[in-house]
């Protein structure tokens, strides 16, 4: 259920931000990525710049929170 809640905020951010590339990874089918980023709980957001992790958040974030993180690293 948390992933479905998060998806509505995430989708709005993805639609409105053209300055970032977004990916959604299904950890059930891509355990390699989950292990690489030490994802233990869902939803988890990993923000990467130049192939390095600059921020990681576990749990639901509201649209404003997601945008604030993106703005911080823009």
C-alpha positions as CSV (number, residue, x, y, z in Angstrom):
1,X,0.0,0.0,0.0
2,X,2.8,2.6,0.7
3,X,4.1,2.1,-2.8
4,X,0.7,2.9,-4.3
5,X,0.4,6.0,-2.1
6,X,3.8,7.1,-3.1
7,X,3.2,6.4,-6.8
8,X,0.7,9.2,-7.1
9,X,3.1,11.8,-5.8
10,X,6.0,10.3,-7.7
11,X,4.1,10.3,-11.0
12,X,3.2,14.0,-10.7
13,X,6.9,14.8,-10.1
14,X,8.0,12.7,-13.1
15,X,5.5,14.5,-15.3
16,X,6.5,18.0,-14.2
17,X,10.3,17.6,-14.1
18,X,12.2,17.5,-17.3
19,X,15.5,18.3,-15.7
20,X,15.9,14.8,-14.2
21,X,15.7,11.2,-15.6
22,X,13.5,8.9,-13.5
23,X,13.4,5.2,-13.2
24,X,11.2,2.8,-11.2
25,X,12.8,-0.5,-10.4
26,X,10.8,-3.5,-9.3
27,X,13.0,-5.0,-6.6
28,X,11.2,-8.4,-6.9
29,X,12.5,-8.8,-10.5
30,X,15.7,-6.8,-10.1
31,X,17.2,-8.0,-6.9
32,X,20.7,-7.0,-8.1
33,X,19.8,-3.3,-7.9
34,X,18.1,-3.7,-4.6
35,X,21.2,-5.3,-3.2
36,X,23.5,-2.8,-4.7
37,X,21.7,0.1,-3.0
38,X,21.0,-1.8,0.2
39,X,17.2,-1.5,-0.2
40,X,15.5,-3.2,2.7
41,X,12.1,-1.4,2.9
42,X,9.8,0.0,0.3
43,X,9.3,2.5,-1.1
44,X,12.9,3.7,-1.2
45,X,14.0,6.6,-3.3
46,X,17.7,6.7,-4.4
47,X,18.9,10.0,-5.9
48,X,22.0,9.6,-8.1
49,X,24.2,12.1,-9.8
50,X,27.1,11.0,-12.1
51,X,26.4,7.3,-11.1
52,X,26.9,8.0,-7.4
53,X,24.3,8.1,-4.7
54,X,23.8,11.6,-3.2
55,X,20.6,10.9,-1.3
56,X,18.5,8.0,-0.1
57,X,15.0,8.1,1.5
58,X,12.9,5.2,2.7
59,X,9.2,5.7,3.1
60,X,6.6,7.8,1.3
61,X,7.5,11.4,0.4
62,X,5.0,14.0,-0.6
63,X,5.4,15.7,-3.9
64,X,6.8,18.8,-2.2
65,X,9.5,16.7,-0.4
66,X,10.6,15.0,-3.6
67,X,10.9,18.3,-5.4
68,X,12.8,19.8,-2.6
69,X,15.4,17.0,-2.7
70,X,15.6,17.4,-6.5
71,X,16.0,21.2,-6.3
72,X,18.7,20.8,-3.7
73,X,20.8,18.6,-6.0
74,X,20.0,20.5,-9.2
